[in-house]
């Protein structure tokens, strides 16, 4: 497996509009995409910082993964995502290397990416996402 770059850093927030305003005012960034991913019960907003994206995540359901995360840990960094070329092969390789998978097969994420998560118990408590953009 070859990681090409950090695809994005996901940050859980209580209020997406307030967080967008903060990133635009404090850092001069421009939100270029807002999208709801119903399957994951989340609304996302994206900013570019060089080649890396910042993904803000607001729960659309208190019982969704982001809602539960914020209830347990509060707002903050939720996950780090790496870009890979072949997600299915990458998942097989990390699992063979002893990493526990949350997603054994890819699923659809924001911005049309195929995504899969690795269990934080296997990654030094960092929820790690692997992403593949099949349009590239």
C-alpha positions in Angstrom: 0.0 0.0 0.0 1.2 3.5 -0.8 -0.3 6.5 0.9 -0.2 9.5 -1.4 -1.1 12.2 1.0 -3.2 13.2 4.0 -6.6 13.5 2.3 -8.3 15.3 5.1 -8.5 15.9 8.9 -12.0 15.5 10.2 -13.1 17.8 13.0 -16.4 17.2 14.9 -18.3 20.4 15.6 -21.6 21.2 17.3 -22.6 23.9 14.9 -21.4 23.8 11.3 -22.3 27.4 10.5 -20.4 28.7 13.5 -17.4 26.6 12.7 -17.4 27.6 9.0 -17.5 31.3 10.1 -14.6 30.7 12.5 -12.3 29.1 9.8 -13.2 31.8 7.3 -12.6 34.7 9.6 -9.7 33.4 11.7 -7.6 31.8 8.9 -9.0 33.4 5.8 -10.0 30.0 4.4 -13.0 29.6 2.0 -15.5 26.8 2.5 -15.8 25.2 -1.0 -18.3 22.4 -0.3 -21.1 21.7 2.1 -22.7 18.2 1.8 -24.9 15.9 3.9 -24.1 12.2 4.0 -27.3 10.7 5.2 -25.9 7.2 5.6 -23.4 8.6 8.2 -25.9 11.0 9.8 -23.6 13.9 9.2 -23.4 17.3 7.4 -19.9 18.2 6.2 -18.1 21.4 5.1 -14.7 21.4 3.4 -11.7 23.8 3.3 -8.4 23.4 1.3 -5.1 24.0 3.1 -2.4 23.2 0.5 -3.1 19.7 -0.7 -4.9 18.7 2.5 -8.6 19.3 3.3 -10.2 20.2 6.6 -13.5 18.5 7.0 -15.9 19.9 9.6 -18.5 17.4 10.7 -21.9 18.2 12.3 -24.2 15.4 13.4 -27.7 15.4 11.9 -28.8 12.8 14.6 -27.6 12.7 18.2 -27.4 8.9 17.8 -25.1 9.1 14.8 -21.3 8.6 15.1 -20.5 12.3 15.3 -23.3 13.0 17.8 -22.1 10.2 20.0 -18.4 11.4 19.6 -19.3 14.9 20.7 -21.4 13.7 23.6 -18.5 11.5 24.9 -15.4 13.6 24.0 -16.7 17.1 23.0 -15.8 18.9 19.8 -12.4 18.4 18.3 -10.3 16.2 15.9 -12.4 13.1 15.0 -10.2 11.4 12.4 -7.3 11.6 10.0 -7.8 10.3 6.5 -5.1 9.1 4.1 -5.5 8.9 0.3 -4.7 5.5 -1.3 -4.9 4.2 -4.9 -6.6 0.9 -4.4 -8.8 0.9 -1.3 -9.7 -2.8 -1.4 -6.0 -3.8 -1.6 -5.1 -1.3 1.1 -7.7 -2.8 3.5 -6.5 -6.3 2.9 -2.9 -5.3 3.5 -3.5 -3.5 6.8 -5.7 -6.3 8.0 -3.0 -8.8 7.1 -0.6 -6.6 9.2 -2.9 -6.9 12.2 -4.9 -3.8 12.0 -8.6 -4.2 13.0 -11.0 -2.9 10.4 -14.2 -1.1 11.1 -15.1 -1.3 7.5 -14.1 -4.6 5.8 -15.4 -3.2 2.4 -15.4 0.3 1.1 -18.5 2.5 1.4 -19.4 5.9 -0.1 -18.3 9.0 1.7 -18.5 12.8 1.1 -17.2 14.2 -2.2 -17.8 10.9 -3.9 -14.9 9.2 -2.3 -14.8 5.5 -1.4 -13.9 5.3 2.3 -13.2 2.8 5.0 -12.2 3.2 8.7 -9.6 1.4 10.7 -10.4 0.8 14.4 -8.6 3.2 16.8 -7.6 0.4 19.1 -5.3 -0.7 16.3 -4.0 2.8 15.4 -2.8 4.3 18.7 -6.3 5.7 19.5 -6.5 7.7 16.2 -9.6 6.9 14.2 -8.0 6.5 10.7 -9.8 6.6 7.4 -8.5 5.4 4.1 -10.0 7.1 1.0 -9.9 6.5 -2.7 -10.9 8.9 -5.4 -11.8 6.7 -8.3 -12.1 9.8 -10.6 -8.4 10.5 -10.4 
